[in-house]
């Protein structure tokens, strides 16, 4: 029996902390600054741990397949603060945002049906779409335009008779792009007019660094109730990636029933995680304000440092905690391997996520990288200095570019 999976996505992920090359570098005594993984380092609110510690049920039993009522109620109240009214049936609890995406793809895609996704995009979208037999139609962007993609003519040019959905991340991973009100409305209109599902991954919505964006959500457009599927999670919002609690939000009744069948087939999401997640939704607004302020400071540091490196192309991201940049190197993956195997600056080196795996189009993103600014300020400053030093040495030793030629 032959298993067919996109081979480019089967390499050890550069977004893993324990990548084999990283493990080897650490054994050699190198300190690695991990800018390659979107794991927030801010403390998880104590409310999660208190709720778990106070759990007293004598038997740790299965919970309801759609999710625990206490958690669904907490999510309803959260969306109410965004001026979005949801019924209980509109919310299905999942094992993280990843399962929410997978179940959505399995529910709406048939073999060879197409999903339009702006690239670069979160690489696991490929896994979810391909698992359902679907095909990705990449909506191209580039670093010189800040990776912005919300152009009606560009989107509509990709729609075919096989198109089933448009999938966007807002704010974006890996680009940090945030859609403005007009762009959100336009994409919603395209989905409605063409009778397409609109899958919106909104797990980073709290992290928008320009107040004009507010806390964006497509759920406010009630005329696309039949089209819209929201993907949500506690992972990034509450710095609780290990809790593995997410949800699918949709008002489409037929889709709800299809999703529920998958939820029933895996019985239920972990009870303890749901108990803790429900408590997270009761934390004060100060948590979000402080988290956003910290990430904004880190973003500004990364952008300032990158703009000091000759040849880097980067635009200031407006959301999430990632920046995508074009580096003055011949191949970002080759450069990353060199950083781990051949380079150190006073014992330090750095990891980022090479850009190519974020693209569907072959050959794109070769010299691009995603940087996750999830380190404390002092470490982030040092990491960016190490990266700049690494680029300079790599250009001389590997690319054979002399300093005078870099003007």
N, C-alpha and C positions, 0 to 999 in steps of 0.2 A: 504494500500500500504506500502511495506517495502523498506526502503532505505538502501543499503548495502555499507558501507564505512569502510576502515580499522580502527578498533576501537582504535588501539594504537596511531593513528595520530589525534584522535578527542578530546584528553585531551586539557585543556588550554595550549597553547604553552609556553614552558620555554623560548622561544625567544621573548616573548612579554614583553614590559616594564610594562604593567598594568596587569600582572598575579594576580589573586585574593590573593595569599599568599603574593605577594609583596605589594599590596595595604594595606593589613592588617598589615604588618610589618611597613609600613610607618605611619599608624595610631597610632601604638604603639610608634612612635618617633624614629624609627631606620632610619639611613641613609644607603641607599643601593647603592653599586657600581655595576652598570650594565655592566657586561662582557658577557651578554647573547644575545645581539642583535647586528647585523651587521649594525648598523646605524652610519655612519661616523660623527664625530663631527667637522671636519674641515669646515671652512666657504665655502658656495656655492659661486662661482665666481659672482661678482657684475654684470657681463654681462647678467646673466639670469634676474635679477630684472630690469635692465635698459631696456631690450627688452620688457618685459611685460608692464612696465610703459609707454613705448613709443608706445604701440599698440593703433591705432587710428581708426580702422574700426568701422563704425557706427552700424553695425549689427554683432553680434558674430555668424557666420554662420558655418554650416557643412563644414568640409574640405574634400579633396579627400580621399577616403577609403584607398588607399595605403600609404598616408601620404602627408604632405605639400612639394611641390617642393623645398622650401628654406631649409628644414631640410634634405631631401634626398640628395640634392646637398652638404650640409655641411658634411654629412656622407661619401659621395663619396670622397670628398677632404681629409677627415681624413684618410680613408683607403689608399689613394694615398701616404700618408706619410709612410705607412707600406709597400710600393711597391706592393700594391694590387689594380688592376683596376677593378672597378665594373660598370656595366650598371645601368641605372635608375631602370629598372625592377628587378634587383637583390636584391633590398632593399624594405622591407615592414615595415612601422612604426606600432608599437604596444603599447598597454598600459603597459609599463614596460617590463622587461625581462620575467616576469611571464606569461603574455599573449602570448609572443613569444613562450615560451615553451609549453603552453597549445595548441595553434593553431597548432604547429608542431606535437604534439602527436595526436591530432584529425585528422590531415591530413594524417599521415603515418601509424597509427596503426589500426588494426582490432581486434575484440575480441580474446583474448588468444594469440595474437602475442607477442613476447618477446623483451625486451630491456635489453642489458647488461650494468650495471652501477657499477663502482667501489664503494664499501662501505668502510667507511662511506660516505654518500652523503647528499646533501641538502634535508631535509625531504619533501619539496613540490614536488619533482620529483615523489614521490609516488602518490600524488593527481593527477598530470597531466597524468601520465601513466594509472592509474586506471580509470580516467574519460573517457579515450579513449578505455577502455576495455582491455588494455594491461597488461602484466605480467612482473615484474622485475626479471631478473636473476642477482643476486649479485656477483660481482667479489671481492673475499675476500682480505683483507689486514690486517695488524696488526701494533701496535705502535712500535714494536721492529725493524721493517723494515722501519720505518718512513712513513708508509701507502703508499709506492710506489706500483704501480699496473701494470706498463707497461711491462708485460712479455707475449710474443706471445703465449706460450704454455698455460698459464692460461686463456687468452682470448679465444683462439680457443677451449679449452675444454668445454666452455659454449655455443658454437654455436650449435643450433639445426635447424631442418627444419622450426621451427616457429620463428626463430630470424629475427627481422626486422631492428634493429638499435643497435648501440653502443652510449652511452651518456657519455661524460666526461666533467669535469669542469677544465679549465686550465687558470690560477692557481686555485687550488682547494679550495672549501668550503665543509667541515670544516677543511681540513688537511693542507692547504697551500702548497701542493705538486705542483711542476712545472715540466712539461714534458720537457726533453731536445730534441734536434733536431732529434736524432736517434729514440727516443721513439715516437715522433709525426709521423715520417715517417713510423714506424712499424705499428702503429694503423691505419694510412691512408691506408697502403698496405692491412691490414686485411680486412678493409671495402670494398676496391676496389675488392679484390680477391673473397670475399664472397658475393658481390653484396648487401651490407648493407648500410643503411643510417648511417652517422657519424654525430651526433649532438654534437657540441662543444659549451659549455657555456663559453664565454670568457669575461665576464663582469669585471673581475679583471686583465685583461692583462697588465695594466700599472704598476701594483704593483708586480714587480719581483726584488728581492733584491740582486741578483747576476747578474752582467752586462753580463755574458756569455749567459744569456737567452734572452737578448734584450727585445723586446715587441712581445711576441709569438702569432702567429695566424696560424691556419690550412689553411687559405684561400690562402696561398702562393703555395700550392700544386695543380696545375691546372689539374693534371690528375685525381682528384677526384671531379670534378665539379658536376657530376651527383649524387654523394653520400653525399656531404657536406652540412650541415645546421649550420650556425653560429647564436648564440644567443648573442645579445649585448644590452647595456643599458647605459643611462647617470647616473644612480643612484649612483654607487660606484665610477666610474671614476671622476665625477665632484662633488661628495658629494651632490647629488641632488635626494635623494630617493623619496622625496615627489612630484617630477615632474611627475613621472609615464610615462616615455617615454623610449621605447626600440625599438628593431627592429629584424626582421629575415632577414638574408642574405643567399641567395642560388642562384646558377646559374642553378639549375634544373628547367626547364620551366614547366614541368608537376606539380611539387610541388608548383611552384609559383602560378599557376592557382587555385590549391586547397586552398592554403592559402588566396588568394585574395577573394574567396567566403566567407570565415569566416570574413575577414576584411569588406567586404560589408555588411554582416549581422549585424555587430555592428556599421555600418555607418562610424564612424571616431574616431580617437584619439582626445582628447581635444585640441582645437586650441591654446589656450593661452600657454599650456605646450609645444606644438611643437615650438611656436615662441621663447620661452625662451631657449629651448633645442638647437635650431639652433644656437643661439648666443653663447652657451657654447663651441661649437666646434671651436670658434675663439679665445679662451683664449691662452695665450702664453705657451710655453713649460716650463716656470718657475713654473707654477702651479703644473705640474706633478712631476717635480724634487723636489720641496719643500714638496709635499704630500708624495712622496715615502721616502724621507729622514726622515720625521716625523714618519711614520709608522715603518720604520726600527729601529729607536731608541726605539720605544715602543715594537717592537718584541724582541729586545735584552734585554729589561728590564724584560719582561715576562719570557723569557727562563732562564735568570740568576736567577730570583726569584724561578721559579719552580725547578730548579736543586739544590737549597738549601734545598728543602723539601725531607726528607728521604722517599724512596719508590716510588717517582714519576718517570714515564717512559715518556720521551718526546724527540723528535728530532726537530731540528731547522727548521721551515717552510721557504720555499724559496719564497713564494708569498702570495698574498691576505693580509688580516689582521686578520687571525684566527690561532689558534694553537689547535691541538687536543692532549690530554695528558691522560695517565692512572694514576689515583690517588690511594693512599694506603687507600681506603675506601671500604666497602662492597657493597655499592649501591649508585651511584652518585645521583640518584633522591631522595632517602631517605635522603642522606646527604644534598642536596639542601633544602629540606623541613625543615630539622632540623636547617639549617643556618638561615632561615627566621622566624621560629616559636620559637626556643629555644635559639639561640645564638646571642650575639653581643659582640664586642670588643670596649669598650668606646663608645657605641651607634652605631657602624658601623657593617654592614654585607655585604655580597656579593652575586651576582647571576651569574651563568654560565649557559650554556645549557647542561643538562645531555646527555651522549653519546648514549644511547640506541635508541632514535628516529631517529638517523642518520643511523641506520642499517636496512636492510631488514631481515637479519638472526636473528631469535629469540634467545635471550640469549646473544647476542654480545653487547659490549659497556656498560655493566652494571656499571663498575667503571671508565668509561672514561667521559671526559668533553670536550666541545668546549669553548674556551675563545676567545672573540673578543677584540682585543686591540685597542679600539676606545675611550679611555679616555685620557685626558691630562696627562702629565708625572707625576705630583705630585699625582693626584688621582690614577693613575695606580700603582705607588709604594705602596701607602697605601692599595689599594685593594688586591694586592698580599700578603702583610703582614697579612691582615685580613684573607685571605684564608688559609695561612700557620697556623695561630693561630687556625682557625676553625678546620682544619684537626687534629691538635694535641689534642684539647679538645674533638672532636668527637671520636677519637680513644680511649681515656680514658673513657669517660662517656657512650658511646653507644656500641662501639666494645669491651670495657673492655680490651684494650691492654695497658699494662704497659710500661713505657718508656724503661726499660731495655730489653723488648722483641722486640724492634723495630730495633735491630742491623742486 
